[in-house]
Amino acid sequence: MKIAIWGAGFYGKILKEHFENEHEVVCFFDNFLSEETVEGVKVYKSDKINNIEFDVLYISNMDAENVANIRQQIGNLGLNIISLYEENKLQEQVLVLDEYQKIRNNNFNGAVLHILTNDKFTNGYIDFMQKDLQGYNHIFFVYRNSFRKSAKKKQVYEIINMREFLNHKLVLDLLQPVKKIILSGIFDTDMILLYPPKLLKKTYMQFWGGDFYVFRYDANKRKILKTFSTAIDSCAGVLNLIHEDSLAIKAILGLETTKFYEVPMPSHYNFIDEKYKYEKQKGDITITLGNSATQENNHREAFALLKHLVREKVRICVPLSYGEEHYRLEVIQCGKEILGDIFYPMCKFIPFGQYLQYLANCDVGIYNNDRQQALGNIIALLYFGRKVYIRQNTSMASFFKRIGIKTYDVIKLSRESIEEILFLPDDVKKRNMDIIKAYYSNATIAKKWKLVLDEND
């Protein structure tokens, strides 16, 4: 059977993955994507719907109003249309019961349950917990993500709809003996609003940065701020990547009673304990700027601070492999306009090991981010003995100052020659490297996590 899918986003990709082994997925229809293909499947605008041959059109959108608008837009074309939303109520129950069967034989008594956003750091997080904190019964529920599959590991379970799953009576009963729950990456705000009260008192919320800083400017998020903050205030505690973020999160969310802990994301720093060392390879002078296609990087401002380098023999490389597509295009355009031939956008995702080698090859890192962001990049560069420029009015700047790390002010870049930008005194370089190696070793990170996992024992 030939299947077309309306919508090439998260649920569209899940539908494609579900059908592709037994049917032919001929195309996506999506009016908001600029890509020509998604996961190897052609993407068309909706006005091409009469030109494509297919047997069934699946609407992947999960919003009732949007589904109605899509049906109206398609009109009376005599198509065989199935809406994932309209079938979802029955399917959700089937999926929850199927996922329940997979976990029901686990021993949840005294377990530490980790609920994880499926991201590039997920597998490293799981590895750390299983290898460096072996004295605990770790069980992992990972958000199902068709773009990034979780490695097949013991005690790791992919869940499609975490909200429905956690609120199902059978699952709730099964999780009652759990000792602690670590919810890592608080991006699904709807799930927090619907989070089971029975589990909230033993749940620690690990914020990464973007998941709470977004409340500064997102109007829709701010509408639910009071209810969201009440839920966070009622949990067992908040975990921040750096202590200084606790001050920011208190101010942004208006928290009053929450306990705070500093626990680094372990998967960022496994390379510090690896025997293989990432050495700088010979090549052009390379500056890495920013970490993603997100507006908090303030790329245009950073490019303006470096425009006096356009005649220098230097490469300014800008990682843009994830983030917002429309902003990525803006960055590429203004990067070319301001920096010309020394601007090198990096739009393809690079495996973690290769990315570390890329950072090791860089001479300087520049991060004009207006919040705690790109921390893993910065830690790696400091460990490799590189000079790092950041904004000095951020929680990151306060953090590095507290632990004795020397960073440099991005605002001064426009007044510095390339020689001054590259210069890093040997004593500063060595001190930075020594502090990072001690602060972010697996042993040190494990001690911080134990403070949380052993609390109230």
N, C-alpha and C positions, 0 to 999 in steps of 0.2 A: 504494500500500500504506500502511496506517495503522500507525505505529510508536509504541510506548510505551517509555520508557527508565527503568530503575531506577537512581536516583542522579543528582542534579542538580549534582554537583561538576565537577571538571576534566574527567574522561573523559566524563562525561555530556554536557557542553557540546560536546566534540569530536564525539561521536556525533551530536548534534543538528545541528551544522554540516555534518557529512558527509552526512546523509540529507535535509536540508530542501529541497534543490533538486529532488529527484526523487521524494520521498515526503512524506506528511503525518505530521509528528511531533505526535501528539495530546496527549501529556502526559508529565510526569516523575512517578515515584513516589519519595518521599524522606521518611523518618520523622524526619529531623533538621533540616529547614529550616522556618523560620517564614514565609518568603516565600510569597505566593500564586502568583506567576509567576516564572520565570527565563528571561530573554531572550525574553519574550513568550509563553512556553509555560506552561500551567497546571501547578501542582504539587499532587499529592494524597498523602495518607498511604496506606500499603499496604492498609489495611482497605477501601479503595474500589476495589480491583483488579477486583472482580466487576461493578462498576457502569460501567466504561469499556469502550467498544468499540475493539478494536485487533486487528491481524493478527499482529504479532510483538512480543514483549517482549525488549528488549536489556538485559542486566545490565552496567552500566558499571564495577562494582567490579573492581579489579585484584589483589585478595588472595584466594588460593585458599580459605582458611578462611571468609572473609566470603561468598564466592560460594556455598559449600556451605550456610552458614547461611541465605542468602537463598532458595536453592532449597527448603530445608526449610520455611522460613516460608511460601513460596507454596503448597507442597503439591501435591497431585494435582488441579489444576484443568483439566487438558487444554489448557494454554496452549502456544503455540509460543514456546519460550524459547531465546535465543542468548546465550551468555556471552562478553563481550569478552575476558576473561582466558583462557578455554578455547580461543578461536580465536587468541589473541595470538601464540603462538609462530610460527605460520605467517605471520601478518600482519606481525610485526616484521621478518622477513627481507625480505618484499616492500617494506615501507616504507624500510628501510635501503638496499636496492638502488636504489629509486626516488630517494631523496635523494642517494645516491652519484652517480647519473647526472647530477644537476643541478650537482654541484660538480667533477666529474672533469676538466673542461677548464680549470680555473683554474690559474694559475701560482703554486704554493705555495712556490717556491724563494725563501728569504729573507723570506717573508711574516710579518706580525704577525697572528696569528689571535686574534680576540676571541670568547669564548664568554660569552654574556650572558643573564642572567635577563630575561625579557620583562616590563618594568615601565614605569611612567609616565616614567622617565628614559631609557629605551633609545634612543629616536629622537634625543634631544639628545646623548647619548653618541656615537652614530654620526656625527651631523652634525659634532661637534667634531673627531673623529678625521679625517674626510674633508676638512675645510676648514682646520683649524689645524695639522694634522700631515700635510701632503700628501706629504712626502718618503718616506713608508713605504707598502708594499703591504699595506693593511689588508683583511682578509677577516673577515666576521662570521657566526658561527653563533648563532642566537637560539632559545631555547626556544620551541616552539610554544605559544601560549596563545590559546584561542578567545575569551577575554574581551577581550584587548587585542592587536589585530593590528599587526604591524610594518609600517611604511611600506615601500613597494616601492622599495628603493634598490639601487644597484649594489653587487655583492659582498656582499649580505646574504641569508642563507639560513635559513629556519625549519626547525628539526629537532624532530620529535615526541618521540623517545626518545633523549636525548643519551647516556645510558649505553651503550645497545646500539650506537648509531651510532659512537661513538669507539672502541669495542672491536672493531669489525668489521675483519677483516684487510685488506680492500680500502681502507677508510678510513685505517687506521693506516699502510699503505704510502704512501698519497697524502700524508699529513701529515708524513712524515719530513723533507722539506726545509724545513719551517717554522722560522723563526728564533726566534720567541718566541710564547708563548700567554698571553693575559690572560684569566683566568677571573674574571668580575665578578659578585659576589653568590654567596656560598658557602652557599646554602640547601639544596641537594640533597646532603645528607651521604652518602647511599648512593652517589652518583656519585663522590665523593672516595674512598670505600673501594674502589671498583672502577676507579679512574682508571688508565689504561694507564701502567705504569712507564716505557715508552719516551718518553712525553711529559712526565712529571712534572718532570724536571730542567730543562726549558725553560719551565715554566709558572709564572706569577706569580698568586697568589691574592689577589684584591681583596675584602676584607671590608668590608661596609657598616656593620655594628654589630649589628643584630639576629641576624645569622647566627653570631656567636660569643658574644654575651652570653647567648643562649638556653641555653648549656651551664651557666650558673650554677644553673638551677633545673629544667630538663627532665630527669627521671630516665631516660627512654629515650635521650636524647642522651648522658648521662653514661656509659651502658653501653658506648658505642663510643668514648669519649673517647681512650683510649690509642691505638687503631688510627688514629683520625682525626688525632690530633696527630702521630703518626709520619709520616703522609703529608704533612702541612703542613710539618714539619721537613725533608722531603726535596725540597720544591719549590724553584724558583729564588729565590723571595722572596715576602714578604707586603706587600701594598699597603693602607695605612689612609687613611681620609679625613682624619684628623688624627694627628700624631705621637704624641700622648698616648695614643691607643688601643693603641699597640704595647705599652705597659706593662700595660694591662688584658688584652690577648690573651695575652701571655706568662704572666701569672698564671693566667688561666682555663683555657687549653689546656695549660699546662706546656711551652711551646716552649723549645728549647735552642739550636738552630743556625741558626734562620731569620734571613735578612736582611730588614730593614724599610725601607719607603719611604713618605713622605707624598705621596699624589697625590689631590687633590680629585676628586669626581665632576663632570666638566665640565658636564653638562647642568643642574646646579643654578643656574649663575651666568651663563648667556648674556646675561641681561637687563642685566648690568652694562655690556656693550659695545654695547648697542642704542642707536640714536639716540632712539627713543621713550622718554620718561621717564614713569614711573607716578607721577602727582601725587595727593595726598590730596584727595578730594572732600568737600564740605560734608556734615555729617550728625551723628548722635549720637556721643557719646564711646563708643569701641569698644575693648574689650580682647579679644584673641584668646588662647585658652588651649589648650595642647596641640596635637598634630598628627594624632592617629589614635585609633581605638578599641582601643588596646593598654594592658595593665595597667601598663606601665612609665611611662605618663603620670601615674599616681597622681592621677586626677581628683578623687576624693572629698576627699583631703587638701587639694588646691588650692581646691576649692569652700569648704571650711571656713575657709581663710585669707581668703576674700573675702566671707564672709557678712555682715560689717558694712556692705557696700555696697548692701544690698537696697533702701534708700530713696533711693539716688542715681539720677540720670538717666544711666544707663550701660547698655551692652549687653555682656554677656560671651558671646562667640561661641566655640563649641567644635567644631572640625572632627572629624568622626567618619565620614568617607566610606569609609575602609578600615580593616581590622583584624578584630576578633573580634565576631561578631554578638551573642553572649550578653552580652559585656562592654559593647557599645554600648548595649544596653537598660538595663543597670545604671546606666551613666553618665547616660542620659537621666532615669531615675527619680530618682536622687539629686541631679542638677542641679536638677530642678524642686523637690524637697523643700527643698534648702538655699538656693538662689538665687531661686526663684520666678520672677517676671516678667522679671527681668534676664538670665535664662538662655536662650540661643539655640543649640540644637544644629544642626549643619550635617551632614546625613547624605547629601547627594547629591554625587557627584563633580563637580568644577568643572575645566574646561580650564585648562591651566597659565597662560595669559595672564590669564584672568579671576581666577585665584587670586592672582596677583601684584598685581592691582589691589585685590583684597580686602585683602591685607596692607598695601598702601600706604594704604588707608583706615583702618587700625587706628592707635590712639594708643599702645598698649602691648602687648607680647607676654609671656605668662607660660608657662614651660615647667618643670613640676615633674617632668620625666623623670629617672629614676634612673640613666640611662646616656646615652651619646652617641646622640642621636636628635633628629629635627626640625632637623638642622643647616641644611638648605636654607632652611627657614622663618626661622630665627634670622638667618642671613646676610642674607636679603632685608630683614628688618625693620631690622637695623643699617644696611644700605646706604640705606634710606629715611629714616634719622634717627630711628628709634623707640627707645623705652626697652624693654629686655628684662630680665626676671627669670628666673633659672635656679637650679637647685641648685648650691651652691658646692663640693660634694664629688664632682663628676663630672669625667671627663676633658675635657669641653667647657669647664668653668670654668677648668681649668688651661690649656687651649689658648688661650682668649681672653685670659687674664692674660699669657701668654707673648708674644702678638703686640701687646699694648698696648690691647686692647679693654676698655671698662668695661661690666660687667654688674652686675645687682643681685640680692640674695639673696631667694629666694621666702619664706623663713621670716619675714622682716620685714614681709611684706604685711599681716598681721593687725593690726599696730600703726601702719599708715600710713593717713592719710585719702586720699580720692580725689585731692585736690590734690597731696599728696606723691607718690602713685603716678604721677601724670601729669608731674610736674616732671622735666625733664632739662636740665641746664645747657648753654648753647650751645656752650661749648668742648668738652664731652664729646661732644655730638652730632656736631660737625664732625670731631673726631679719629676717632671710630668710623667715620664715613662714609669718610674719607680712607684709613684703614687697610684697610677692606674693599675699596674700589675698587682699591687697589694689589695686595692679596693675592690677590684672586679675579678679576683680569682674565684674559681668554683667553690673553694673552701669558705671564703668570706661570704659569698652570696648564700651558700647553704646555711651558715650561722644565722643570717638575717631571716631566712625563711623559717628556720626552726623556732624563732621567737613567736611566729604566728601559729605554726602547726602545733606547738607544745603549750600554747596559752590555755590556762584553766585546767591543765592536767593534774 
